[in-house]
Amino acid sequence: MFVGLIVFAVLAAVVRRATPGSAALVTAGTVVMAVGMGFGRNHWTVPLGMVCLLAGLALLGREVDRPAAPARRTDRDPSGA
């Protein structure tokens, strides 16, 4: 699950459906949650990871609702001339 969240956030940022900041928040929250689970479920890092995940996923959701930006065109000739 943790790896899937990171992949989802990074892919969303790569295809410009999310900002790099929201992907970073999701990744940070996921890492903090994974570390917190290693120390036990009642460790103080678990709530911190949940807050990071909530903020990052809220930003991702806001970005997904917005229409995608059109692809950028270059004025270069594809033949290389």
Short mmCIF file of the C-alpha atoms (twelve columns), coordinates in Angstrom:
data_MODEL
# 
_entry.id   MODEL 
# 
loop_
_atom_site.group_PDB 
_atom_site.id 
_atom_site.type_symbol 
_atom_site.label_atom_id 
_atom_site.label_alt_id 
_atom_site.label_comp_id 
_atom_site.label_asym_id 
_atom_site.label_seq_id 
_atom_site.Cartn_x 
_atom_site.Cartn_y 
_atom_site.Cartn_z 
_atom_site.pdbx_PDB_model_num 
ATOM 1  C CA . MET A 1  0.000   0.000  0.000   1 
ATOM 2  C CA . PHE A 2  2.782   2.423  0.872   1 
ATOM 3  C CA . VAL A 3  4.620   1.808  -2.393  1 
ATOM 4  C CA . GLY A 4  1.369   2.205  -4.339  1 
ATOM 5  C CA . LEU A 5  0.692   5.602  -2.755  1 
ATOM 6  C CA . ILE A 6  4.159   6.838  -3.633  1 
ATOM 7  C CA . VAL A 7  3.862   5.569  -7.227  1 
ATOM 8  C CA . PHE A 8  0.428   7.179  -7.569  1 
ATOM 9  C CA . ALA A 9  1.675   10.539 -6.312  1 
ATOM 10 C CA . VAL A 10 4.810   10.536 -8.465  1 
ATOM 11 C CA . LEU A 11 2.946   9.496  -11.614 1 
ATOM 12 C CA . ALA A 12 0.320   12.173 -11.025 1 
ATOM 13 C CA . ALA A 13 3.087   14.770 -10.749 1 
ATOM 14 C CA . VAL A 14 4.873   13.459 -13.852 1 
ATOM 15 C CA . VAL A 15 1.760   13.746 -16.043 1 
ATOM 16 C CA . ARG A 16 1.116   17.180 -14.490 1 
ATOM 17 C CA . ARG A 17 -2.150  16.204 -12.824 1 
ATOM 18 C CA . ALA A 18 -0.661  17.175 -9.451  1 
ATOM 19 C CA . THR A 19 1.918   19.616 -8.190  1 
ATOM 20 C CA . PRO A 20 5.335   18.379 -7.096  1 
ATOM 21 C CA . GLY A 21 4.545   19.727 -3.628  1 
ATOM 22 C CA . SER A 22 1.514   17.498 -3.201  1 
ATOM 23 C CA . ALA A 23 3.503   14.493 -4.436  1 
ATOM 24 C CA . ALA A 24 6.240   15.342 -1.947  1 
ATOM 25 C CA . LEU A 25 3.713   15.576 0.907   1 
ATOM 26 C CA . VAL A 26 2.211   12.202 0.037   1 
ATOM 27 C CA . THR A 27 5.676   10.650 -0.208  1 
ATOM 28 C CA . ALA A 28 6.790   12.195 3.090   1 
ATOM 29 C CA . GLY A 29 3.605   11.104 4.846   1 
ATOM 30 C CA . THR A 30 3.979   7.590  3.470   1 
ATOM 31 C CA . VAL A 31 7.587   7.332  4.642   1 
ATOM 32 C CA . VAL A 32 6.691   8.674  8.087   1 
ATOM 33 C CA . MET A 33 3.785   6.214  8.333   1 
ATOM 34 C CA . ALA A 34 5.993   3.285  7.316   1 
ATOM 35 C CA . VAL A 35 8.630   4.259  9.877   1 
ATOM 36 C CA . GLY A 36 5.938   4.784  12.520  1 
ATOM 37 C CA . MET A 37 4.459   1.354  11.880  1 
ATOM 38 C CA . GLY A 38 7.893   -0.137 12.508  1 
ATOM 39 C CA . PHE A 39 7.940   1.368  16.005  1 
ATOM 40 C CA . GLY A 40 4.399   0.249  16.837  1 
ATOM 41 C CA . ARG A 41 0.982   1.639  16.065  1 
ATOM 42 C CA . ASN A 42 0.925   3.962  19.069  1 
ATOM 43 C CA . HIS A 43 4.127   5.764  18.172  1 
ATOM 44 C CA . TRP A 44 3.877   9.559  17.793  1 
ATOM 45 C CA . THR A 45 4.972   9.473  14.143  1 
ATOM 46 C CA . VAL A 46 1.756   7.805  12.986  1 
ATOM 47 C CA . PRO A 47 -0.459  10.894 13.539  1 
ATOM 48 C CA . LEU A 48 2.203   13.066 11.913  1 
ATOM 49 C CA . GLY A 49 2.232   10.778 8.882   1 
ATOM 50 C CA . MET A 50 -1.557  10.857 8.720   1 
ATOM 51 C CA . VAL A 51 -1.562  14.664 8.677   1 
ATOM 52 C CA . CYS A 52 1.022   14.712 5.853   1 
ATOM 53 C CA . LEU A 53 -0.989  12.155 3.876   1 
ATOM 54 C CA . LEU A 54 -4.213  14.084 4.412   1 
ATOM 55 C CA . ALA A 55 -2.675  17.344 3.232   1 
ATOM 56 C CA . GLY A 56 -0.985  15.751 0.225   1 
ATOM 57 C CA . LEU A 57 -4.031  13.776 -0.894  1 
ATOM 58 C CA . ALA A 58 -6.278  16.821 -0.435  1 
ATOM 59 C CA . LEU A 59 -3.988  18.774 -2.750  1 
ATOM 60 C CA . LEU A 60 -3.926  15.872 -5.212  1 
ATOM 61 C CA . GLY A 61 -7.722  15.758 -5.231  1 
ATOM 62 C CA . ARG A 62 -7.945  19.470 -5.863  1 
ATOM 63 C CA . GLU A 63 -5.567  19.170 -8.813  1 
ATOM 64 C CA . VAL A 64 -7.382  16.171 -10.321 1 
ATOM 65 C CA . ASP A 65 -10.690 18.077 -10.386 1 
ATOM 66 C CA . ARG A 66 -9.136  20.769 -12.567 1 
ATOM 67 C CA . PRO A 67 -9.015  20.132 -16.343 1 
ATOM 68 C CA . ALA A 68 -5.653  19.080 -17.716 1 
ATOM 69 C CA . ALA A 69 -3.431  21.694 -19.311 1 
ATOM 70 C CA . PRO A 70 -3.095  21.385 -23.086 1 
ATOM 71 C CA . ALA A 71 0.128   19.923 -24.430 1 
ATOM 72 C CA . ARG A 72 2.837   22.423 -25.260 1 
ATOM 73 C CA . ARG A 73 3.751   22.782 -28.915 1 
ATOM 74 C CA . THR A 74 7.169   23.598 -30.188 1 
ATOM 75 C CA . ASP A 75 7.767   25.595 -33.339 1 
ATOM 76 C CA . ARG A 76 10.613  23.386 -34.482 1 
ATOM 77 C CA . ASP A 77 10.372  21.485 -37.729 1 
ATOM 78 C CA . PRO A 78 10.239  17.708 -37.000 1 
ATOM 79 C CA . SER A 79 12.411  17.023 -40.050 1 
ATOM 80 C CA . GLY A 80 15.299  18.835 -38.370 1 
ATOM 81 C CA . ALA A 81 15.631  21.491 -41.052 1 
# 
